[in-house]
Amino acid sequence: MEIKPIVTEDFVVLDDESMLSELIGKMKTFEKRVGLVFRKDKYLGLIEKKKLLKSRIDVTKTKIKNYVQNTPILNENADIIETAYLMYQSNIKHVPVEREKKIIGVVSSLDLVRLAIKLPEMKKVKVKDIKLSKTAKLNKTDPIATAMTIMHQERVDHLPVFDQGKVYGIISFKDILRRYLNWSPKRDVSAKFNQMANSGGALANMPKLDQLPVSDFSTNDNLFNVQSNESLVNATKVMVDNRLSDLLVMENNEFVGLLTVKNILRNVSSLKVPKNYNIKFVGLNDTKLNPYQKYTVKKIASNEAFKLQRKINNEMNLVIHLKDYDKGGKQKFSIHLRIETPGQMISSEQHDWELETALRKVFNNAKNSVKKKFRGDSSWDKPYE
């Protein structure tokens, strides 16, 4: 299953020499969740928001380039398991997506979970099967500086808040950041936060804010929770419907941990799907490709074969015949793909100036042929839509 259906344009583009105030202004004005940083036409990364809380900042004089986090870039045809692994390992909530070497959008971790939960391997998973986040205890009377320290040390974005051993509320990194930067976007529905943010002078009062109690920042009413024996499908629906990146998990009325999007991705990325195909390359070593280009060909072919396997649901042998030739003084590529399965054979051919484009197109042609050939055949039970 590919990430293409969940790629969105929920981002703004920023130059690395811009000030943080421009980032904040653009994201408020255009109601976007992500800032992608470029130097001219070169992508540099995302804004590493946790750094914004480390020191006193004048957003009108601080350049964005000081807060850039390097991230991977995914092709729009990337598989969801591959994407889950990269996002989990990189500890990011959004990842940029490219088409023909141009960034066209982003994928959010929550949308990825929404798609991943449709995998057959995830249908029987329960909340208790996922590793829950268990952080240091945070009491409602603790200073907000304590919450910031725990978030930084334990690399988490949300913390449960306790009062005399019982769950009192939940606090997010976003709640703290917005208060510090005096930022209240329209999509924030917290009346408490809006009232606080409109008080003005948030940045000037940072030392005082450090000592404010956690309860002044946390969400304490209408908390969402889920039982540990609930199915992950149902728990994920609650998260997606309410745009939550985590849920309080209860067992016998006791809090046992947080179900986080990050740990769901960890589970998805560790799925063991048996390899049911073989790939043979013909002509690859006869081309003028350098070692890295040959590696890229093999990697793309393996990823695309993996996705085809899930559609065909049977053993496959793939033969990829690759040629490069000169046309008008430029190098052009010809790729012929033959897929052999029990009782069936599918062929596809593609010519293109770009090697990766030709390879992905030849596999897309094969997918369309599979979709037409086996539609309505109950023995080929993987979804094609």
N, C-alpha and C positions, 0 to 999 in steps of 0.2 A: 504494500500500500504506500503510495507516494504522498508527500507533503503538499503537493500543488493545490489541493482544495482549501487549505487553511492559510495560504499566503495572503497577507493583507497589506494595505498601504498605511498602517497605523504608525507612521514615523515622520519626523521632520529631518531635513538635511541642514547640517551646520558646518561652517568652516572652522578649522582648528584654532584660528586666530581670533575667533569671535569671543565675546564675553559671556559668562554664565547667565547674565541677565537676558541675553538674546535667546538662549535655550529655554529659560523659564517663560519668557514672553511668547515664543512660538508655540510651545506645548500647551499653554493656556489658551491662546487664540485659536489654534487649529484642533484642539482637543485630541492631541496625539499622546501616546504612551512612551514613545522611544525617540531618542535623539541619535542619529547616525552622524559621525564626525568624519569629514573629508579634508584632505589637503589638495586643493585643486580637484582633480578627478579621481584621486586615489583614496580608497576607503581606509580609515585608520582604526575605527572601533566604535564602541558605545561609551556613553558617559558612565563612569564608575561612581555611582551615587553615594556609596558608603564613605568615600573619601571626603565628601562635602561636610560631614559632621566632625571631622578630626580637628579642625581649627576654625578660628574666626575668619569669616570670608566676607569681603565686599564684592557682591556679585557683579557690580558695574565695572570693576577693575580687574577681575580675575578671569584669565583666559581658559577656554574650554580644554585646550590641549594638555593642561595639567591634570585632567581628570578622565583621561581616555583609557578604556580597558580593551585590550586586543581580544578579538573573537574570531572563530572560524566563519567562513562563508559557505553556505550550502547551495547546491544546484536545486532548482525547483523540482527535479525528478528524484531527489533523494528519498530513500526509504525511511519510514517513521522510526524503525528500530535504530538505524544508523544515526538519525537526528536526535533521538532520545539519549543515546550514548554521548554524543558530542555536547549536548546541552547540560547533561548531568556532570560530565567531567569538567566542563568550563564554568559551571556554577553560574549560568546566565538564564534570565527569564525570556529573553528574545534573541533571535539569531537572524542575521540578514540573509536574503535569498537572492541568487543571481540567475539570469538567463542570458546566455551568450556573452558572458563576462560583464554584464551590466546588472547592478542591484535593482531589483524590481519590487521588493517588499520585505516583510519580516514575518517570522513565525513566532507566536508566543507559546510558552511552555504549557499554559492552560489549554489552548486550542489543540496542542499536540496530544495532551492527555485525552481530550475529548475524542480525538481520532483513534488513538491507540487502544482505547478501551473497547473498540469494535473488533480487535483482533480475536480470533477464536481462542487463543491461548489465555486470554484475560477473562473469559466469561465466568469461570468458576472461582476466580480469585476473591477472597474476602479481605476486609480491612485489616484484620489481624495477621494476614499473610505479608503485609507490607511493613518494612522496618519503620517504626514510628519515631518521630523526633522527640527526644526527652532532654530538655535543657535545664540549666541551673534554675532554681526557684527564684521567682521575682514576686515580691509583695507589693500591694497597691500603695504602700507608704514609702517604698524605696524611691530615691531620687532618679530622675530620668537618665542621669549619667550612668547609673548601674545597668539599666536596660541597654544603653548604647554599648557599654563594655561587653556585655554578654553576647549581643548580636555580632559584634566584631570578632570576638574570640572564638565563638562557636559557629560562625558563618551561617547565621540564620536571619530571616527577615521578620519572623513573628515570634512572640513569646506569650504564653499564658500568664495571667496575673492572678495572684492568690490573695485571699483574705482569711486568715486563721485556718489555713490548710485547705480551703475550698476554692474552687475556681470562681473568680470575681469578674474577669474580663479577658480581653486579648489586646495586645498592642503590636502595631506593625512598624517596620522601618519607615514606611511611607508617611505614617502619622507624624513621626518625629521630624522627618525631613521637611515636610510641608510647614510645620510649625516654625522650624528654624529659618526657613527661607520666606516666611510670610506669604505662602502660596496656597490659594484655595481655588482650584479649578472647578468648573461647573459639575464635573462628574463626581466630585466628592459630596456625599450626602450627609456628612456628619455635622449636625447643627452645632455641637460643642466646638468642633474645630473651626467652623466658619466664624463663630463668635470670637474665638481666641485670635484667629488670624487677622481679623478686622481691627484688632486693638492697636496695630501699628508698632513699628520699632522692634520687630522680632530679632533682627540681627544685632541691633545695639544691645539687646537685653540677654544675649546668649549666656553670660555667666550666671544670671539669675535663673534662666530656663534650666540649666544643668541641675539645679537643686529642687525644681518643682517635682511633686510626687507623680509617680507613674499613672495614678488614677486620673490625673488631669488630661492625659493623652489617650488612654485606652478606651476601647469600645466595651461598654459594660452591660448593655441591654441587647435583647434579641440576638443572643449568641447562637451560632449554628453548631450543632454537634452531631455525632453519629456513633452508633454502637459498634463495638469491636467485631461482632459477628455479622455485621451487615455486609452485603455484597459490595465489591469495589465499584461495580457499575452504578449502583444506586448512590453511593457516596460521591462519585465523580459527577453525577448529574446535579447534585446539590451544589457542588463547587462551581460547575460551569454556569448553571442558571443564575447564581448569585455573584459570579466573578470573584470567587474566593481562591486563594492560593494554598489554603490549608483549612482543616477542620479539627475541632476538639473531639477526641475519641474517648468515649466513656465505657466503663464496664462495671455493672452493679452499682451505678451512681457514683463511681469513682473515676477521676481523670487518670488515663493511662498513657497519654501522649498526644502529639499532633500528627495528623495525616497531612503530609505536604506534597505539593506537586512535584517537588524535586525528588522525593523518595519514590513516588509512583514512576517517574522517569527512570529511576535506578532499576526498578523492577522490570520495566519494559525493555531497557537496554540489555538486561541480562537474560532475556528469553533465548532458549536454546531451540532453534528451528533446524531440524536435520537438513543437511545439504543433500539434495536429490538430483543433482545435475553434474555433468562433466563438460568442460569447455576445451575445444581444440582450436589453436590458432594456425592458420595457413598463411604464409607470406609475411608474417610480422617481422621476422629477422632479415627479410630481403628489402625492407623499406629504408629510407634515410632518417628514420626517427631516432632521436637520442634516447639514452636509457630511461630518463624520466618520462618521456612521452610513451615509451613502451609500457612502463609501469602504470601510467594513467589509463592506457587502453585496457590493460588487464583488470585494473580496479573497477572501472566503469562497467566492463563486461560482466564481472562477477556480481556487482550490485544489481545490474539489470536482470541477470539470470535469476538471482534470488527472488526478485519481484515477479518474474514470469513463473517461477516455480509455484508461487502461492496462487497464481491464477489457474495454471494447468493442473495442479494437484496430481502429478504423476512423474515418473522418471523422465529425464530429458538428457539428450546429447546435443550440444551446440557446436557447430563448426563455423568459425568466423574467418573468412578469407579477406585479407586486407591488401590493397595495392596503393602506392602513391605514384603519381606521374606528373610531368610538366605540361601545363597548358597556358600558352601565352606568356611564358616566362615565370609562371607561378606554380606552386605545388598544390595539387588537388588530390583528394582521397576518394577511393572507391571501396565500399565495404559490402560484402555479401554474407548474409546470415542464413544458416540452415538449422532448423530445429527438428530433431527427430524424437518422437515419443511413440509408445506402443501403438502401432497401426496408423500413425499420422505423421505427416511431414509438412512443415511450414517454411517458406522461403521469403526473404526480404532483401532488398538491395537499395543502397543509397550512395549518392555522390555529393561531395561538398568540399568547399575550400578549407573549412575548419574541421580538424580531426574529431574533436569531441562532439561537435554538432552532428557530423555524419554518423558517429557511433550511436548516439542517443536516438537519432531519427530512425536508424535501421531497426532498433529495438522497439520504438514506438509503432513502426509499421507492423512489426511482428505481433505486438499486443493487440492491435486492431484486427489483425487476421485471426488471432485466437478468439477474440470477442465474437467475431462473426461466425467462425467455424463451429464453436461449441455452445453458442447461445441456445438455451432450451434443452441442452443435454444434461440430465440430472447427475451423470457420473462426473461432471466437471463442476463441482459445487462451490467454487470460490466466486465471490462477487466481482463483477467487471465494471460496475458503475463508479 
